[in-house]
Amino acid sequence: MNNQVKLIDKDQILKWLEDEFRNYPAEHMGNYGAGQDMLDMVATKIESGAFDYTPPVPTIKPGDKVKHKLNWFGIGEVQKIRGRKAYVTFAGYDADDLYDFCELEVVE
């Protein structure tokens, strides 16, 4: 199963909703008020950011085995956390260095 997030363009979908509603044949409209209410509700939800993608916060903790995204250092071990950064010891390197979470990937 593909877990990749599928992003959409909010402006494009709002334009599509508006165009679809505007071009829908009047004889098929039925209860115009209910249709307009639904369009407004969907558009309002989209514009409010209710469906905006929020990237997950990485959960890195001391003891985790990690690799740098550039793969320069091999596998290292997280020693301690400071905010959204981790002190990591890589084999063959003398000191713990501080890395931003976005630079690290937890390996199992």
Biotite code that builds the C-alpha atoms (Angstrom):
import biotite.structure as struc

atoms = struc.array([
    struc.Atom([0.000, 0.000, 0.000], chain_id="A", res_id=1, res_name="MET", atom_name="CA", element="C"),
    struc.Atom([1.312, 3.444, -0.916], chain_id="A", res_id=2, res_name="ASN", atom_name="CA", element="C"),
    struc.Atom([1.321, 5.744, 2.144], chain_id="A", res_id=3, res_name="ASN", atom_name="CA", element="C"),
    struc.Atom([2.407, 8.811, 0.208], chain_id="A", res_id=4, res_name="GLN", atom_name="CA", element="C"),
    struc.Atom([0.258, 11.847, 0.948], chain_id="A", res_id=5, res_name="VAL", atom_name="CA", element="C"),
    struc.Atom([-1.692, 13.154, -2.042], chain_id="A", res_id=6, res_name="LYS", atom_name="CA", element="C"),
    struc.Atom([-1.822, 16.929, -2.032], chain_id="A", res_id=7, res_name="LEU", atom_name="CA", element="C"),
    struc.Atom([-4.406, 18.961, -3.939], chain_id="A", res_id=8, res_name="ILE", atom_name="CA", element="C"),
    struc.Atom([-4.509, 22.601, -4.978], chain_id="A", res_id=9, res_name="ASP", atom_name="CA", element="C"),
    struc.Atom([-7.128, 24.358, -2.863], chain_id="A", res_id=10, res_name="LYS", atom_name="CA", element="C"),
    struc.Atom([-7.683, 27.143, -5.422], chain_id="A", res_id=11, res_name="ASP", atom_name="CA", element="C"),
    struc.Atom([-8.199, 24.680, -8.270], chain_id="A", res_id=12, res_name="GLN", atom_name="CA", element="C"),
    struc.Atom([-10.812, 22.653, -6.405], chain_id="A", res_id=13, res_name="ILE", atom_name="CA", element="C"),
    struc.Atom([-12.672, 25.789, -5.303], chain_id="A", res_id=14, res_name="LEU", atom_name="CA", element="C"),
    struc.Atom([-12.705, 27.025, -8.918], chain_id="A", res_id=15, res_name="LYS", atom_name="CA", element="C"),
    struc.Atom([-13.917, 23.616, -10.102], chain_id="A", res_id=16, res_name="TRP", atom_name="CA", element="C"),
    struc.Atom([-16.756, 23.606, -7.528], chain_id="A", res_id=17, res_name="LEU", atom_name="CA", element="C"),
    struc.Atom([-17.811, 27.098, -8.581], chain_id="A", res_id=18, res_name="GLU", atom_name="CA", element="C"),
    struc.Atom([-17.687, 26.237, -12.302], chain_id="A", res_id=19, res_name="ASP", atom_name="CA", element="C"),
    struc.Atom([-19.619, 22.988, -11.815], chain_id="A", res_id=20, res_name="GLU", atom_name="CA", element="C"),
    struc.Atom([-22.329, 24.735, -9.852], chain_id="A", res_id=21, res_name="PHE", atom_name="CA", element="C"),
    struc.Atom([-22.548, 27.642, -12.311], chain_id="A", res_id=22, res_name="ARG", atom_name="CA", element="C"),
    struc.Atom([-22.749, 25.329, -15.368], chain_id="A", res_id=23, res_name="ASN", atom_name="CA", element="C"),
    struc.Atom([-25.170, 22.778, -13.910], chain_id="A", res_id=24, res_name="TYR", atom_name="CA", element="C"),
    struc.Atom([-28.438, 22.765, -15.892], chain_id="A", res_id=25, res_name="PRO", atom_name="CA", element="C"),
    struc.Atom([-31.178, 24.670, -14.070], chain_id="A", res_id=26, res_name="ALA", atom_name="CA", element="C"),
    struc.Atom([-33.785, 21.981, -14.806], chain_id="A", res_id=27, res_name="GLU", atom_name="CA", element="C"),
    struc.Atom([-31.684, 19.482, -12.807], chain_id="A", res_id=28, res_name="HIS", atom_name="CA", element="C"),
    struc.Atom([-31.003, 21.861, -9.954], chain_id="A", res_id=29, res_name="MET", atom_name="CA", element="C"),
    struc.Atom([-33.951, 20.774, -7.799], chain_id="A", res_id=30, res_name="GLY", atom_name="CA", element="C"),
    struc.Atom([-33.861, 22.649, -4.523], chain_id="A", res_id=31, res_name="ASN", atom_name="CA", element="C"),
    struc.Atom([-31.484, 25.475, -5.468], chain_id="A", res_id=32, res_name="TYR", atom_name="CA", element="C"),
    struc.Atom([-31.113, 26.632, -1.873], chain_id="A", res_id=33, res_name="GLY", atom_name="CA", element="C"),
    struc.Atom([-29.906, 23.243, -0.637], chain_id="A", res_id=34, res_name="ALA", atom_name="CA", element="C"),
    struc.Atom([-27.396, 22.975, -3.491], chain_id="A", res_id=35, res_name="GLY", atom_name="CA", element="C"),
    struc.Atom([-26.052, 26.462, -2.851], chain_id="A", res_id=36, res_name="GLN", atom_name="CA", element="C"),
    struc.Atom([-25.844, 25.749, 0.879], chain_id="A", res_id=37, res_name="ASP", atom_name="CA", element="C"),
    struc.Atom([-23.828, 22.589, 0.232], chain_id="A", res_id=38, res_name="MET", atom_name="CA", element="C"),
    struc.Atom([-21.454, 24.393, -2.149], chain_id="A", res_id=39, res_name="LEU", atom_name="CA", element="C"),
    struc.Atom([-20.966, 27.162, 0.404], chain_id="A", res_id=40, res_name="ASP", atom_name="CA", element="C"),
    struc.Atom([-20.365, 24.647, 3.190], chain_id="A", res_id=41, res_name="MET", atom_name="CA", element="C"),
    struc.Atom([-17.745, 22.721, 1.192], chain_id="A", res_id=42, res_name="VAL", atom_name="CA", element="C"),
    struc.Atom([-16.026, 25.918, 0.003], chain_id="A", res_id=43, res_name="ALA", atom_name="CA", element="C"),
    struc.Atom([-15.984, 27.336, 3.542], chain_id="A", res_id=44, res_name="THR", atom_name="CA", element="C"),
    struc.Atom([-14.461, 24.110, 4.914], chain_id="A", res_id=45, res_name="LYS", atom_name="CA", element="C"),
    struc.Atom([-11.760, 24.118, 2.218], chain_id="A", res_id=46, res_name="ILE", atom_name="CA", element="C"),
    struc.Atom([-10.969, 27.809, 2.702], chain_id="A", res_id=47, res_name="GLU", atom_name="CA", element="C"),
    struc.Atom([-10.752, 27.353, 6.485], chain_id="A", res_id=48, res_name="SER", atom_name="CA", element="C"),
    struc.Atom([-7.879, 24.909, 6.054], chain_id="A", res_id=49, res_name="GLY", atom_name="CA", element="C"),
    struc.Atom([-9.869, 21.984, 7.466], chain_id="A", res_id=50, res_name="ALA", atom_name="CA", element="C"),
    struc.Atom([-8.304, 19.650, 4.881], chain_id="A", res_id=51, res_name="PHE", atom_name="CA", element="C"),
    struc.Atom([-4.806, 21.167, 4.753], chain_id="A", res_id=52, res_name="ASP", atom_name="CA", element="C"),
    struc.Atom([-1.958, 18.694, 5.039], chain_id="A", res_id=53, res_name="TYR", atom_name="CA", element="C"),
    struc.Atom([-0.039, 18.833, 8.297], chain_id="A", res_id=54, res_name="THR", atom_name="CA", element="C"),
    struc.Atom([3.229, 16.937, 8.100], chain_id="A", res_id=55, res_name="PRO", atom_name="CA", element="C"),
    struc.Atom([3.795, 14.511, 10.954], chain_id="A", res_id=56, res_name="PRO", atom_name="CA", element="C"),
    struc.Atom([6.223, 15.575, 13.658], chain_id="A", res_id=57, res_name="VAL", atom_name="CA", element="C"),
    struc.Atom([9.138, 13.169, 13.699], chain_id="A", res_id=58, res_name="PRO", atom_name="CA", element="C"),
    struc.Atom([9.437, 11.178, 16.873], chain_id="A", res_id=59, res_name="THR", atom_name="CA", element="C"),
    struc.Atom([13.137, 10.831, 17.537], chain_id="A", res_id=60, res_name="ILE", atom_name="CA", element="C"),
    struc.Atom([14.267, 9.863, 21.008], chain_id="A", res_id=61, res_name="LYS", atom_name="CA", element="C"),
    struc.Atom([17.523, 8.941, 22.772], chain_id="A", res_id=62, res_name="PRO", atom_name="CA", element="C"),
    struc.Atom([18.695, 5.472, 21.809], chain_id="A", res_id=63, res_name="GLY", atom_name="CA", element="C"),
    struc.Atom([17.188, 5.594, 18.295], chain_id="A", res_id=64, res_name="ASP", atom_name="CA", element="C"),
    struc.Atom([19.404, 4.479, 15.446], chain_id="A", res_id=65, res_name="LYS", atom_name="CA", element="C"),
    struc.Atom([19.420, 7.150, 12.736], chain_id="A", res_id=66, res_name="VAL", atom_name="CA", element="C"),
    struc.Atom([21.086, 8.000, 9.484], chain_id="A", res_id=67, res_name="LYS", atom_name="CA", element="C"),
    struc.Atom([21.717, 11.431, 8.042], chain_id="A", res_id=68, res_name="HIS", atom_name="CA", element="C"),
    struc.Atom([19.601, 12.037, 4.949], chain_id="A", res_id=69, res_name="LYS", atom_name="CA", element="C"),
    struc.Atom([22.756, 12.719, 2.956], chain_id="A", res_id=70, res_name="LEU", atom_name="CA", element="C"),
    struc.Atom([24.163, 9.321, 4.071], chain_id="A", res_id=71, res_name="ASN", atom_name="CA", element="C"),
    struc.Atom([27.570, 10.779, 4.833], chain_id="A", res_id=72, res_name="TRP", atom_name="CA", element="C"),
    struc.Atom([28.051, 9.221, 8.234], chain_id="A", res_id=73, res_name="PHE", atom_name="CA", element="C"),
    struc.Atom([26.448, 5.774, 8.204], chain_id="A", res_id=74, res_name="GLY", atom_name="CA", element="C"),
    struc.Atom([24.241, 4.758, 11.132], chain_id="A", res_id=75, res_name="ILE", atom_name="CA", element="C"),
    struc.Atom([24.419, 6.767, 14.350], chain_id="A", res_id=76, res_name="GLY", atom_name="CA", element="C"),
    struc.Atom([22.743, 6.735, 17.739], chain_id="A", res_id=77, res_name="GLU", atom_name="CA", element="C"),
    struc.Atom([20.755, 9.581, 19.274], chain_id="A", res_id=78, res_name="VAL", atom_name="CA", element="C"),
    struc.Atom([22.283, 10.579, 22.619], chain_id="A", res_id=79, res_name="GLN", atom_name="CA", element="C"),
    struc.Atom([19.940, 13.371, 23.708], chain_id="A", res_id=80, res_name="LYS", atom_name="CA", element="C"),
    struc.Atom([17.323, 15.763, 22.376], chain_id="A", res_id=81, res_name="ILE", atom_name="CA", element="C"),
    struc.Atom([17.261, 19.551, 22.521], chain_id="A", res_id=82, res_name="ARG", atom_name="CA", element="C"),
    struc.Atom([14.036, 21.006, 21.081], chain_id="A", res_id=83, res_name="GLY", atom_name="CA", element="C"),
    struc.Atom([13.780, 19.768, 17.476], chain_id="A", res_id=84, res_name="ARG", atom_name="CA", element="C"),
    struc.Atom([17.441, 18.809, 17.320], chain_id="A", res_id=85, res_name="LYS", atom_name="CA", element="C"),
    struc.Atom([19.291, 15.667, 18.348], chain_id="A", res_id=86, res_name="ALA", atom_name="CA", element="C"),
    struc.Atom([22.809, 14.988, 19.510], chain_id="A", res_id=87, res_name="TYR", atom_name="CA", element="C"),
    struc.Atom([23.958, 12.006, 17.454], chain_id="A", res_id=88, res_name="VAL", atom_name="CA", element="C"),
    struc.Atom([27.105, 9.872, 17.701], chain_id="A", res_id=89, res_name="THR", atom_name="CA", element="C"),
    struc.Atom([28.216, 8.318, 14.417], chain_id="A", res_id=90, res_name="PHE", atom_name="CA", element="C"),
    struc.Atom([30.747, 5.474, 14.391], chain_id="A", res_id=91, res_name="ALA", atom_name="CA", element="C"),
    struc.Atom([34.201, 6.717, 13.513], chain_id="A", res_id=92, res_name="GLY", atom_name="CA", element="C"),
    struc.Atom([33.525, 10.302, 14.611], chain_id="A", res_id=93, res_name="TYR", atom_name="CA", element="C"),
    struc.Atom([34.832, 11.647, 17.910], chain_id="A", res_id=94, res_name="ASP", atom_name="CA", element="C"),
    struc.Atom([32.068, 13.955, 19.104], chain_id="A", res_id=95, res_name="ALA", atom_name="CA", element="C"),
    struc.Atom([28.294, 14.096, 19.342], chain_id="A", res_id=96, res_name="ASP", atom_name="CA", element="C"),
    struc.Atom([27.045, 16.613, 16.825], chain_id="A", res_id=97, res_name="ASP", atom_name="CA", element="C"),
    struc.Atom([23.710, 18.435, 16.896], chain_id="A", res_id=98, res_name="LEU", atom_name="CA", element="C"),
    struc.Atom([21.409, 17.761, 13.939], chain_id="A", res_id=99, res_name="TYR", atom_name="CA", element="C"),
    struc.Atom([17.990, 19.105, 13.027], chain_id="A", res_id=100, res_name="ASP", atom_name="CA", element="C"),
    struc.Atom([15.280, 16.413, 12.996], chain_id="A", res_id=101, res_name="PHE", atom_name="CA", element="C"),
    struc.Atom([14.647, 17.129, 9.290], chain_id="A", res_id=102, res_name="CYS", atom_name="CA", element="C"),
    struc.Atom([18.217, 15.953, 8.527], chain_id="A", res_id=103, res_name="GLU", atom_name="CA", element="C"),
    struc.Atom([17.737, 12.580, 10.231], chain_id="A", res_id=104, res_name="LEU", atom_name="CA", element="C"),
    struc.Atom([15.854, 9.434, 9.398], chain_id="A", res_id=105, res_name="GLU", atom_name="CA", element="C"),
    struc.Atom([15.152, 6.759, 12.003], chain_id="A", res_id=106, res_name="VAL", atom_name="CA", element="C"),
    struc.Atom([16.297, 3.295, 10.901], chain_id="A", res_id=107, res_name="VAL", atom_name="CA", element="C"),
    struc.Atom([15.071, 0.042, 12.362], chain_id="A", res_id=108, res_name="GLU", atom_name="CA", element="C"),
])
